[in-house]
Amino acid sequence: MTKNSAPSAALLAPPRLGLRANAAQFLLLVAVNALVGGVLGTERTVLPLLGDREFHLGAYTAALTYILAFGATKAITNFLAGTLSDRYGRKPVLLAGWLVAVPVPLLVIWAPSWGWVVAANVLLGVNQGLAWSTTVIMKIDLAGPHRRGLAMGLNEAAGYLAVATTALVTGWLAARYGLRPAPFLLALVYAALGLGLSTAIVRETRGHAHHEATTHAAPHTPLSTGRVAALTSWREPALSSASHAGMANNLNDGLAWGLFPILFATAGLSLTQIGVLAALYPAVWGLGQLVTGPASDRHGRKPFIVAGMLTQAAALALIALADGIAAWATGAMLLGAGTAAVYPTLLAAVGDVAHPTWRARAVGVYRLWRDGGFAVGALLAGAVADLAGIRAAIWVVAALTAAAGILTWTRMYETNASRKRRA
C-alpha cells in the first residue's frame, strides 16, 4: 500500500463524544433549532386572531383545527423522523424538514379560506417533526452520556426563545401592518437560513451514536421498531411515564397557543399586549431550560418533571381565575417556569434509558406521544370551550396536567445514572 493510499489516523479515529469536543457543530445545531422555533413562532400570536377576525370562525373547535392538523401531523412525523434517521442518517431528514417549511408561510399569506391555513399547518407539522426531532437526536449523539440535560436545555432554550421573540415581533408587525402578510414573511427568512446552514455546514452525527453503542454499559440487543414503541409507550416505566407527561405538557401548550390570544382579545387587550403575553410564556420556558437542563444532570430528572407538571397546573388555574394583564402575565411566566422544568428533563430521561442503537426511535416515539398532545388539546379544549367557555377549558386542562404530574411521581424512577450512584 502506498503512502498516499494508506488511510490516515484521523480517518480511523472514532468520533469524540462530549459538548466540548463537538462545540462547533453543537452550537451550529443550536442556531438551526432556533430557526426551527422561529418558524413556529410566526403563528403563536397572529393565527388565532386571523381565524377570528378575517375568517370569522364562530366555534372554538373549528378555530383550533389548525392546531389539530399541526399536532397530529407532527406527532406522526416525529415517529418517522427517529426511524428514518436511524436508517438513512440524521442530515437527510433535517434537510427534508427544511424543504417542507418553505411553502408554509406562502399558503397562510395567500389563503382564501381556512382550509389553506389548515393545509399549511399540516406542512408545518412535518417541518417541525423532521427538523426539531433531528436536531434533538443530533445533539444527544454529540453530547454523549454525561451532559444530556445541558444539551437538551440548550436545544430547547434556543427553540423556544426563538418562538417567544418571533411571537413578540409578529404581534408588533400585525399591529403596524396588519395580520397578513408581514408577520409571515419572517418564516420565509427563517426557512431560507435553516436550509442553507443545514445544507452547507451541518455534518452527519449517526457515527457518534454508533461509537457510543460500542462503549455502552448495557449489552446491545437488536430491537424492532414495534418493540421500541411498546417500551416507550407503556412497558418501560420511565420511558412510558415520560411519554405520558409529555403529552399532558403539550395538551396545555396547545390550549395556550389556540385559546389564550382569544381570551385576551375578548378582554379588550391590544395586539401589542397580546403579543407580549404570547411571548412571555415561551420566553420564560426558553430561558428556564438553561438552568433546569444542566441542573437535572446534577440532581436527577424526576424532581424537575414532577414539580414542573404541578407548577403548570397551578399556572393554568391562576390564568382561569385572573381578569387582567398583570395577573395573566404572572400566570404566563409561571406556566413557562413549569414547562422549563419539564421539557429538557423528559428528553434527557429518554436519552438516559434508551440504548444508543435504538435511542433515535425511542425519541421519535416519545415525541409522537408528546406532540399528540397538541391534537388532543385542540379537540378537548375546543369542545369544552364551545360548551362552557374558554375558562372552563383551562380548568379541565389544569386538572389533567396535575393528574399527569401525580402519575409520574408514583410510577417513574430516577433515570440519571450518576444521580442514582450518588444516592
C-alpha positions in Angstrom: 0.0 0.0 0.0 1.5 3.4 -1.0 1.8 6.3 1.4 -1.0 8.2 -0.4 -3.4 5.3 -0.3 -2.9 4.5 3.3 -5.8 5.6 5.5 -4.9 8.4 7.8 -5.0 8.2 11.5 -7.7 10.9 11.5 -9.9 8.8 9.3 -9.5 5.8 11.5 -10.1 7.6 14.8 -13.5 7.1 16.3 -15.8 10.1 16.8 -15.3 12.0 20.0 -18.2 12.4 22.4 -18.9 15.4 24.5 -20.0 19.0 24.2 -16.5 20.5 24.3 -15.2 18.1 21.7 -18.1 18.9 19.4 -18.6 22.5 20.3 -18.7 24.0 16.8 -21.3 21.5 15.4 -23.3 21.6 18.6 -23.6 25.4 18.6 -24.5 25.3 14.9 -27.3 22.9 15.7 -28.5 25.2 18.5 -28.7 28.0 15.9 -30.5 25.7 13.4 -33.1 24.8 16.1 -33.6 28.4 16.9 -34.6 28.9 13.2 -37.0 25.9 13.5 -38.6 27.5 16.6 -38.8 30.8 14.7 -40.9 29.3 12.0 -43.4 28.0 14.7 -43.3 31.4 16.5 -44.8 33.2 13.5 -48.1 31.6 14.3 -48.3 32.0 18.1 -49.8 35.5 18.2 -51.3 36.1 14.8 -53.0 32.9 13.6 -55.7 32.6 16.4 -56.7 36.2 15.6 -56.6 35.6 11.9 -59.2 32.8 12.3 -61.4 35.1 14.5 -61.1 38.4 12.6 -60.6 37.5 8.9 -62.2 34.1 8.5 -64.9 34.7 11.2 -64.8 31.2 12.7 -67.6 31.2 15.2 -66.8 27.9 17.0 -63.7 27.3 19.0 -63.5 23.7 17.8 -63.4 24.9 14.2 -60.9 27.6 15.0 -58.5 25.1 16.6 -58.5 22.8 13.5 -55.1 24.2 12.5 -53.6 23.1 15.9 -55.2 19.7 15.5 -53.7 19.3 12.0 -50.3 20.5 13.2 -50.3 18.3 16.3 -51.4 15.1 14.5 -49.0 15.6 11.6 -46.1 16.5 13.9 -46.7 13.5 16.2 -46.6 11.0 13.3 -43.7 12.8 11.7 -41.7 12.6 15.0 -42.1 8.9 15.0 -41.0 8.7 11.3 -38.0 11.0 11.9 -36.5 8.7 14.5 -36.9 5.6 12.3 -35.7 7.4 9.1 -32.7 9.0 10.9 -31.6 5.6 12.1 -31.9 4.1 8.6 -30.7 6.9 6.3 -28.8 9.3 8.6 -29.7 12.5 10.5 -28.8 15.1 8.0 -31.1 14.0 5.1 -34.0 14.0 7.5 -33.1 17.6 8.6 -32.9 18.8 5.0 -36.2 17.3 4.2 -37.8 19.1 7.1 -36.5 22.5 5.9 -37.7 21.9 2.3 -41.2 21.3 3.6 -41.1 24.6 5.6 -40.7 26.8 2.5 -44.4 26.8 1.3 -45.9 27.2 4.8 -45.9 31.0 5.1 -46.9 31.4 1.5 -50.0 29.3 2.0 -51.0 31.4 5.0 -50.3 34.7 3.2 -52.3 33.7 0.1 -55.1 31.7 1.9 -58.5 32.5 0.5 -60.2 30.1 3.0 -59.4 28.5 6.4 -58.7 25.2 4.6 -55.5 26.7 3.2 -54.4 27.6 6.8 -55.1 24.0 7.9 -53.1 22.7 5.0 -50.2 25.0 5.8 -50.2 23.6 9.4 -50.0 20.0 8.1 -46.8 21.0 6.3 -45.7 22.9 9.4 -46.2 19.7 11.5 -44.0 17.8 9.0 -41.3 20.5 9.2 -41.3 20.6 13.0 -41.4 16.9 13.3 -38.5 16.3 11.0 -36.3 19.3 11.7 -36.8 19.7 15.5 -36.7 15.9 16.2 -33.5 15.6 14.2 -31.7 18.4 16.0 -32.6 16.8 19.3 -31.3 13.4 18.1 -28.1 15.0 16.7 -27.3 16.9 19.9 -27.8 13.7 22.0 -25.5 12.0 19.6 -22.8 14.6 20.1 -23.2 15.2 23.8 -22.6 11.6 24.9 -23.9 10.2 28.2 -22.8 12.7 30.7 -24.3 16.2 29.8 -27.6 15.3 28.2 -29.6 17.6 30.4 -27.4 20.5 29.5 -27.6 19.6 25.8 -31.3 19.4 25.9 -31.6 22.6 27.9 -29.6 24.5 25.3 -31.6 22.9 22.4 -35.0 23.6 23.8 -34.0 27.0 25.1 -32.9 28.1 21.6 -36.1 26.8 20.0 -38.5 28.4 22.5 -36.6 31.7 22.9 -37.0 32.0 19.1 -40.7 31.1 19.5 -41.0 33.9 22.1 -39.1 36.5 20.2 -41.0 35.8 17.0 -44.3 35.9 18.8 -43.4 39.3 20.1 -42.2 40.7 16.8 -45.1 39.3 14.8 -47.5 41.0 17.3 -45.8 44.3 16.7 -45.8 43.7 12.9 -49.5 42.8 12.9 -50.4 45.9 14.9 -48.4 48.1 12.5 -49.0 46.4 9.1 -52.0 44.0 9.5 -52.4 40.3 10.2 -51.1 39.5 6.7 -48.6 39.3 5.0 -45.9 41.0 7.1 -45.8 38.6 10.2 -45.4 35.5 8.0 -42.5 36.9 5.8 -40.3 36.2 8.8 -40.9 32.5 8.4 -39.6 32.6 4.8 -36.4 34.2 6.0 -36.0 31.5 8.8 -36.6 28.7 6.3 -34.1 30.0 3.8 -31.4 30.4 6.5 -32.2 27.0 8.0 -32.0 25.2 4.7 -28.8 27.0 3.7 -27.0 26.2 7.0 -28.2 22.6 7.1 -27.0 22.0 3.6 -23.6 23.7 3.7 -22.3 23.3 7.2 -24.2 20.7 9.3 -22.4 17.3 9.5 -23.9 13.8 10.0 -23.8 12.6 13.6 -25.1 9.0 13.3 -21.5 7.8 13.6 -21.3 9.3 17.1 -24.3 7.2 18.2 -22.7 4.0 16.7 -19.5 4.8 18.6 -21.3 5.3 21.9 -23.1 2.0 21.4 -19.7 0.2 21.5 -18.9 1.7 24.9 -22.4 1.4 26.4 -22.6 -0.5 29.7 -25.8 -2.3 28.6 -25.4 -5.1 26.1 -26.8 -4.4 22.6 -29.9 -6.4 21.8 -31.4 -5.6 18.4 -35.0 -4.3 18.9 -37.7 -4.0 16.3 -39.4 -0.7 15.9 -42.6 -2.2 17.3 -40.7 -3.3 20.4 -39.2 0.2 20.9 -42.7 1.7 20.5 -44.1 -0.7 23.1 -41.3 0.0 25.6 -41.6 3.8 25.2 -45.4 3.8 25.2 -46.4 1.6 28.1 -44.0 -1.3 29.0 -40.9 0.5 30.4 -41.9 2.6 33.4 -39.6 5.6 32.9 -40.0 5.8 29.2 -43.7 5.5 29.2 -44.1 7.9 32.1 -42.1 10.4 30.1 -44.3 9.9 27.1 -47.5 10.5 29.1 -46.1 13.5 30.9 -45.0 14.9 27.6 -48.5 14.5 26.1 -50.0 16.4 29.1 -47.4 19.1 28.7 -48.3 19.8 25.0 -52.0 19.4 25.8 -51.7 22.6 27.9 -49.4 24.2 25.3 -52.0 23.7 22.6 -54.5 25.3 24.8 -52.2 28.3 25.4 -51.5 28.6 21.7 -55.1 28.4 20.5 -57.2 30.0 23.1 -55.2 32.4 25.2 -54.9 35.0 22.5 -58.7 34.9 22.0 -59.3 35.1 25.8 -57.0 38.2 25.9 -58.6 39.8 22.9 -62.1 39.4 24.3 -60.9 41.3 27.4 -60.0 44.3 25.2 -56.2 43.9 25.1 -54.4 45.3 22.0 -52.5 43.3 19.5 -49.2 44.5 21.0 -50.3 43.5 24.6 -51.4 40.1 23.3 -48.0 39.7 21.6 -46.3 40.4 24.9 -48.4 37.8 26.8 -47.9 35.3 24.0 -44.1 35.9 24.2 -43.8 35.7 28.0 -44.7 32.1 28.3 -42.2 30.7 25.8 -39.5 33.3 26.8 -39.5 32.0 30.5 -39.8 28.5 29.2 -36.8 29.0 26.9 -34.6 30.8 29.4 -35.5 28.5 32.3 -34.2 25.5 30.4 -30.7 26.9 30.5 -31.0 26.2 34.3 -33.2 23.1 34.6 -31.4 21.1 31.9 -28.0 21.1 33.5 -29.5 21.0 37.0 -31.1 17.7 36.2 -27.6 16.3 35.3 -26.7 17.0 39.0 -29.9 16.5 40.9 -31.9 14.0 38.8 -34.7 14.2 36.2 -37.7 13.1 38.2 -37.9 16.0 40.7 -38.0 18.5 37.9 -40.6 16.6 35.9 -43.0 16.2 38.8 -42.5 19.8 40.1 -42.9 21.2 36.7 -46.1 19.4 35.9 -47.7 20.6 39.2 -46.5 24.2 38.6 -48.1 24.1 35.1 -51.4 23.1 36.7 -51.2 25.9 39.2 -50.4 28.4 36.5 -53.4 27.4 34.4 -55.6 27.7 37.5 -54.3 31.3 38.0 -55.0 32.2 34.4 -58.5 30.8 34.6 -59.2 32.9 37.7 -57.5 36.1 36.5 -59.0 39.0 34.7 -56.3 41.5 33.9 -53.0 41.8 32.1 -50.8 41.8 35.3 -52.3 38.5 36.6 -52.2 36.9 33.2 -48.6 37.9 32.8 -47.8 36.2 36.2 -49.7 33.1 35.1 -47.9 33.0 31.8 -44.5 33.3 33.5 -45.4 30.6 36.0 -46.6 28.3 33.1 -43.2 29.0 31.4 -41.3 28.1 34.5 -43.2 24.8 34.9 -42.7 23.9 31.3 -39.0 24.7 31.6 -38.6 22.2 34.4 -40.3 19.5 32.3 -39.2 19.9 28.7 -35.5 19.2 28.6 -35.6 16.7 31.5 -38.1 14.5 29.7 -35.9 14.3 26.7 -32.8 13.7 28.8 -34.6 10.9 30.6 -35.5 9.2 27.3 -31.8 9.5 26.4 -30.7 8.1 29.7 -32.8 4.9 29.4 -32.8 4.1 25.6 -29.8 2.2 24.2 -27.8 4.3 21.6 -28.7 1.8 18.9 -32.5 2.4 19.3 -32.4 5.8 21.0 -33.5 7.8 17.9 -36.6 5.6 17.6 -37.3 6.0 21.3 -37.1 9.8 20.9 -39.4 9.6 17.9 -42.0 7.5 19.9 -41.8 9.9 22.9 -42.3 12.9 20.6 -45.2 11.1 18.9 -46.9 11.0 22.3 -45.8 14.4 23.4 -46.9 16.2 20.2 -50.1 14.2 20.0 -51.0 16.4 23.0 -51.4 19.3 20.6 -54.1 17.3 18.7 -55.8 16.1 21.9 -55.6 19.5 23.4 -57.2 21.2 20.3 -60.1 18.7 20.3 -60.7 18.8 24.1 -60.2 22.5 24.7 -62.2 23.4 21.7 -65.1 21.2 22.7 -65.2 22.3 26.3 -64.8 26.0 25.3 -67.8 25.6 22.9 -69.9 24.0 25.6 -68.8 26.1 28.7 -66.4 28.8 27.7 -62.6 29.3 27.5 -62.1 29.4 31.3 -63.8 26.1 31.7 -61.5 24.6 29.1 -58.5 26.0 31.1 -59.7 24.3 34.3 -60.1 21.0 32.6 -56.6 21.1 31.2 -55.2 22.2 34.5 -56.8 19.1 36.2 -55.4 16.8 33.6 -51.9 18.3 33.9 -52.0 17.9 37.7 -53.1 14.3 37.3 -50.2 13.6 34.9 -47.8 15.0 37.5 -49.1 12.8 40.2 -48.9 9.7 37.9 -45.3 10.5 37.1 -44.4 10.9 40.8 -45.9 7.4 41.6 -44.6 5.5 38.6 -41.4 6.9 37.2 -38.0 6.0 38.7 -34.9 8.2 38.5 -33.1 7.7 35.2 -29.9 9.8 35.7 -27.3 7.1 36.4 -24.8 9.4 38.2 -27.6 10.7 40.4 -28.6 7.1 41.3 -25.0 6.3 42.1 -24.7 9.3 44.5 -28.0 8.3 46.2 
